[in-house]
Amino acid sequence: MVGPEMFCEHGDLRGAELEGRDLRGAQLTFAHLDGANLKGADLRGASLVLTHLGGADLRGADLRGANLWRAELIGVLWEGARCPNGDKADIEDGCGRSPWPSSKPAQKAVDAHQ
Protein backbone atom coordinates (compact mmCIF):
# COMPACT_ATOMS: atom_id res chain seq x y z
CA MET A 1 0.00 0.00 0.00
CA VAL A 2 1.38 3.39 -0.99
CA GLY A 3 0.19 6.28 1.14
CA PRO A 4 0.50 8.00 4.52
CA GLU A 5 2.09 5.87 7.23
CA MET A 6 3.23 3.38 4.56
CA PHE A 7 5.46 0.61 5.99
CA CYS A 8 8.04 -0.66 3.51
CA GLU A 9 11.25 -1.30 5.43
CA HIS A 10 13.79 -3.17 3.28
CA GLY A 11 11.38 -2.76 0.33
CA ASP A 12 12.46 -2.66 -3.31
CA LEU A 13 10.93 0.42 -4.93
CA ARG A 14 13.69 1.04 -7.47
CA GLY A 15 12.41 3.22 -10.30
CA ALA A 16 8.95 3.49 -8.70
CA GLU A 17 6.58 6.19 -9.99
CA LEU A 18 5.61 8.00 -6.78
CA GLU A 19 5.24 11.52 -8.15
CA GLY A 20 3.01 13.70 -5.98
CA ARG A 21 2.16 10.85 -3.58
CA ASP A 22 1.26 11.47 0.05
CA LEU A 23 3.94 9.50 1.94
CA ARG A 24 3.78 11.40 5.23
CA GLY A 25 5.26 9.35 8.05
CA ALA A 26 6.19 6.46 5.73
CA GLN A 27 8.62 3.92 7.18
CA LEU A 28 11.14 3.41 4.37
CA THR A 29 14.20 2.45 6.45
CA PHE A 30 16.68 0.35 4.42
CA ALA A 31 14.40 0.60 1.34
CA HIS A 32 15.77 0.80 -2.20
CA LEU A 33 14.37 3.86 -3.98
CA ASP A 34 17.21 4.22 -6.48
CA GLY A 35 15.98 6.13 -9.53
CA ALA A 36 12.47 6.53 -8.07
CA ASN A 37 10.31 9.43 -9.19
CA LEU A 38 9.37 11.20 -5.94
CA LYS A 39 8.86 14.58 -7.62
CA GLY A 40 6.48 16.66 -5.50
CA ALA A 41 5.93 13.82 -3.00
CA ASP A 42 4.96 14.66 0.57
CA LEU A 43 7.56 12.88 2.70
CA ARG A 44 7.07 14.94 5.85
CA GLY A 45 8.12 12.93 8.90
CA ALA A 46 9.12 9.90 6.81
CA SER A 47 11.88 7.58 7.99
CA LEU A 48 14.47 7.28 5.22
CA VAL A 49 17.23 5.97 7.49
CA LEU A 50 19.86 4.04 5.51
CA THR A 51 17.61 4.24 2.45
CA HIS A 52 19.12 4.04 -1.04
CA LEU A 53 17.98 7.10 -2.99
CA GLY A 54 20.74 7.21 -5.62
CA GLY A 55 19.53 9.06 -8.70
CA ALA A 56 16.04 9.61 -7.27
CA ASP A 57 14.03 12.65 -8.38
CA LEU A 58 13.10 14.65 -5.27
CA ARG A 59 12.39 17.91 -7.11
CA GLY A 60 9.64 19.76 -5.28
CA ALA A 61 9.35 17.05 -2.60
CA ASP A 62 8.60 18.05 0.99
CA LEU A 63 11.01 16.35 3.41
CA ARG A 64 10.32 18.51 6.46
CA GLY A 65 10.86 16.43 9.59
CA ALA A 66 12.02 13.40 7.59
CA ASN A 67 14.93 11.36 8.91
CA LEU A 68 17.63 10.98 6.23
CA TRP A 69 20.32 9.63 8.56
CA ARG A 70 22.96 7.85 6.46
CA ALA A 71 20.70 7.72 3.41
CA GLU A 72 22.46 7.30 0.06
CA LEU A 73 21.86 10.57 -1.77
CA ILE A 74 24.30 10.41 -4.71
CA GLY A 75 22.86 11.90 -7.88
CA VAL A 76 19.57 13.01 -6.30
CA LEU A 77 17.69 15.78 -8.12
CA TRP A 78 16.83 18.40 -5.47
CA GLU A 79 15.42 21.48 -7.25
CA GLY A 80 12.60 23.03 -5.23
CA ALA A 81 12.65 20.36 -2.49
CA ARG A 82 12.20 21.24 1.19
CA CYS A 83 14.86 19.83 3.52
CA PRO A 84 14.12 18.10 6.84
CA ASN A 85 14.92 21.35 8.68
CA GLY A 86 12.53 23.35 6.45
CA ASP A 87 15.20 25.01 4.31
CA LYS A 88 14.83 24.99 0.55
CA ALA A 89 17.27 22.48 -0.96
CA ASP A 90 20.24 23.80 -2.90
CA ILE A 91 20.36 22.46 -6.46
CA GLU A 92 24.01 21.36 -6.10
CA ASP A 93 24.33 20.59 -2.39
CA GLY A 94 20.85 19.23 -1.76
CA CYS A 95 20.15 19.46 1.95
CA GLY A 96 23.85 19.88 2.75
CA ARG A 97 23.25 22.99 4.87
CA SER A 98 21.15 20.96 7.29
CA PRO A 99 22.50 18.32 9.71
CA TRP A 100 21.60 15.57 7.22
CA PRO A 101 24.10 14.32 4.65
CA SER A 102 24.22 15.91 1.24
CA SER A 103 24.90 14.20 -2.04
CA LYS A 104 27.88 16.41 -2.96
CA PRO A 105 30.41 15.25 -0.29
CA ALA A 106 29.42 11.64 -0.92
CA GLN A 107 29.99 12.08 -4.66
CA LYS A 108 33.40 13.67 -3.98
CA ALA A 109 34.34 10.59 -1.93
CA VAL A 110 33.28 8.27 -4.78
CA ASP A 111 35.18 10.36 -7.34
CA ALA A 112 38.33 10.27 -5.14
CA HIS A 113 38.36 6.46 -5.25
CA GLN A 114 38.02 6.21 -9.03
C-alpha positions in Angstrom: 0.0 0.0 0.0 1.4 3.4 -1.0 0.2 6.3 1.1 0.5 8.0 4.5 2.1 5.9 7.2 3.2 3.4 4.6 5.5 0.6 6.0 8.0 -0.7 3.5 11.3 -1.3 5.4 13.8 -3.2 3.3 11.4 -2.8 0.3 12.5 -2.7 -3.3 10.9 0.4 -4.9 13.7 1.0 -7.5 12.4 3.2 -10.3 9.0 3.5 -8.7 6.6 6.2 -10.0 5.6 8.0 -6.8 5.2 11.5 -8.2 3.0 13.7 -6.0 2.2 10.9 -3.6 1.3 11.5 0.0 3.9 9.5 1.9 3.8 11.4 5.2 5.3 9.4 8.1 6.2 6.5 5.7 8.6 3.9 7.2 11.1 3.4 4.4 14.2 2.5 6.4 16.7 0.4 4.4 14.4 0.6 1.3 15.8 0.8 -2.2 14.4 3.9 -4.0 17.2 4.2 -6.5 16.0 6.1 -9.5 12.5 6.5 -8.1 10.3 9.4 -9.2 9.4 11.2 -5.9 8.9 14.6 -7.6 6.5 16.7 -5.5 5.9 13.8 -3.0 5.0 14.7 0.6 7.6 12.9 2.7 7.1 14.9 5.9 8.1 12.9 8.9 9.1 9.9 6.8 11.9 7.6 8.0 14.5 7.3 5.2 17.2 6.0 7.5 19.9 4.0 5.5 17.6 4.2 2.4 19.1 4.0 -1.0 18.0 7.1 -3.0 20.7 7.2 -5.6 19.5 9.1 -8.7 16.0 9.6 -7.3 14.0 12.6 -8.4 13.1 14.6 -5.3 12.4 17.9 -7.1 9.6 19.8 -5.3 9.3 17.0 -2.6 8.6 18.1 1.0 11.0 16.3 3.4 10.3 18.5 6.5 10.9 16.4 9.6 12.0 13.4 7.6 14.9 11.4 8.9 17.6 11.0 6.2 20.3 9.6 8.6 23.0 7.8 6.5 20.7 7.7 3.4 22.5 7.3 0.1 21.9 10.6 -1.8 24.3 10.4 -4.7 22.9 11.9 -7.9 19.6 13.0 -6.3 17.7 15.8 -8.1 16.8 18.4 -5.5 15.4 21.5 -7.2 12.6 23.0 -5.2 12.7 20.4 -2.5 12.2 21.2 1.2 14.9 19.8 3.5 14.1 18.1 6.8 14.9 21.3 8.7 12.5 23.4 6.4 15.2 25.0 4.3 14.8 25.0 0.6 17.3 22.5 -1.0 20.2 23.8 -2.9 20.4 22.5 -6.5 24.0 21.4 -6.1 24.3 20.6 -2.4 20.8 19.2 -1.8 20.2 19.5 2.0 23.9 19.9 2.7 23.3 23.0 4.9 21.2 21.0 7.3 22.5 18.3 9.7 21.6 15.6 7.2 24.1 14.3 4.6 24.2 15.9 1.2 24.9 14.2 -2.0 27.9 16.4 -3.0 30.4 15.3 -0.3 29.4 11.6 -0.9 30.0 12.1 -4.7 33.4 13.7 -4.0 34.3 10.6 -1.9 33.3 8.3 -4.8 35.2 10.4 -7.3 38.3 10.3 -5.1 38.4 6.5 -5.3 38.0 6.2 -9.0 
